[in-house]
């Protein structure tokens, strides 16, 4: 990373960055943060991963996918730097360098940078952030981050640096202590989110961010600020991501309370592709990239609130995940299940995943269909007037289902 960036005159130096790590919710938090900054009149560059359908989705300028010609110019600059230096980057590293080059060339006000895997050794950790966010800690990528939650917490805490306050939800005590120790070592504030059973009535104090998700939306209060707004995306987990974004934006520099409340209103109109996204009403199809235990539990809770007569679970999962934690809440919400392989490289074979599903019990019907498009058609043909098709388990599956609907038009999955 340093060698390639040096060939490009170190475009990452001088960028003002919000850096986001976490096991789940990074992309939603990044998009919420992007929208808040835009509502405050600031020009943004956002780097997210993985993409749903096109790699250019990862490079966002001023709240939208970068124009193809600008994305290609950025990647061409990296290719030329690689030719000059002899350094051959991987796919993620190349796009990270391209994004930093693009942000510098566009002279944006703020960058929102999402980690790929972990934090400490992630390619994005080349940046010097003004604020850091850790969205949560779960067992994931254990082959690369370590077998224990404490190992993973230490890796993700590696993004915390001097001069950049840390924002994170309240975690289990042993994980919270790791983040707190890292913040203390860096000499920065640690702002913790606390979910309450009642909405805060006014601004908070000290370093606690209190929030509540109710029928009218999310209400959040931090030091000297208070925001209430509905959200377009349902679910308490999405509300928590919105509050992380609010807290981080306020931590950059004290924002007048009225200005933050006005900016917060943009969250009611924020569209999050692949995250509790309704693609069609007949057949009724929702896609969500949930791939960790906590995100799967939150998704199952939100789906239950929709009271669908029947739920057909369309499932694909990547290797290296805590499958038991993901499957347990999702299977409890399902009437029937189709498993598939959304990505030939990263996703588990359909038969392998089906065996894992059947190991949880034999009371559910499980169909294994390797071809993802055939699996989509099979699921959508299940009582289309009564059934909610929930496609989840990986971002790759969310992207594949979105692509199928875009190819054939909304309302068709054949």
C-alpha positions, 0 to 999 in steps of 0.5 A: 500500500505504501509503495503504490501510494508513494508512486502516486504522490501519497494522495491519502495524506491530508484526507479527512477520514472517518474510518469504520470497522466491525463484524456487521453494519459497516456498509449501512453506517458508512452510507448513513454517515455519507448522507449526514455529511452531505446534508451538512453541505460537505462533499464526500467520498465513500469507500465500501465493500463488498459490492453487490453487482459492480465494482464501481459501487465501492467508489462513491462521490457525493452520495452516488456511485462514481461515474464510470470514467472517474472510477476507470481513471482511478484504477488506471492510475493504480495500474500505472503505479504498479507498472512503475513500481513492480508492486502487484496489488490484490483486488481489494488493495488496488481498489483501496488505492484507487479510492484514495487517489480518487478522493484526493483528485476530487478534493472532497471535504470528507472520506468515509472509509470502510474496512475490508477484513479486521482493521489492524492489518487491513489495507484501509488502515493506511489512513489517518482518521479524524474519527473511528467507528467499530460497529460490533464484534462477532466471530468471523474470518477466524482463519485470519483474525483469530479464533476468539472474540478477544482476538477479533476485537484486538484486530478491529481496535487496530484502526484507533489512532491518536486524535481520532475519537472512537465510537462503538456500541456497548459490548461484552465487558471483555471486548469493551475493555480491549477497545477502551485500552486502545482508546486510552493508549491513543489518548482519545475519547471513547463514545459508547452507545447505550440502547434504552427502553425509553426515548431520551428526552433531551441532550445527554452528557459525558461520553454516553450516547443513549438511543431508542428505536420506536414506532416513530423512528430512532431517538438519540442523545449525546453530549449537547445534541438530541435527534429524532427521525424516522428511518426508511430501513426498519429494525433496531439494528439499522437504528443502531447504525444510524446512531453510530453515524450521528455520534461520529459526525458530531464527534468530528466537530461540535455541530449546532444541535439544530443543524444536526437535527435537520441533517438527521432528517435525511436518514428518513430518505436514505436508501440502503441497497441489499439491507432489508431491501424490498425488491418486489411485492408480488412475489414478495422478495426481501434481500439482506446481507446478514452473515453474522449471528447478531445480524441474523438475529436482528433480521429474524426479529424484523421479519417476524414483525412483518407477519408474513403468512409464510417465509421461504428462506433463500440462503447462501453463506460464505466459508469461515462464518459461524454458521450455527449462530447465523442459521439458528435464528433464520431457520426459526423464522422459515417455513421452507428453505432453499440453499444455493451457491451465490459465488463460486469462489467464496460461497459454500457449495449448496449440498454442504450448506444443506447438510449444515441446515439439516443438522439443525433438525429435519422438520423443515423442507430443504432444497439444495440448488447449486445454480443461483438463478434457478434457486431464485426462480424456485423460491419465487414460485412458492405460493407468490400470493402468500409467501415472503422470499427472504434472500440472505446469508451473504452479500453475494446472494443479495447482489445475485438476487438484485441482479436477477430482478434488474435483468428481468424487471421488478416483479419477475424472477424467472 
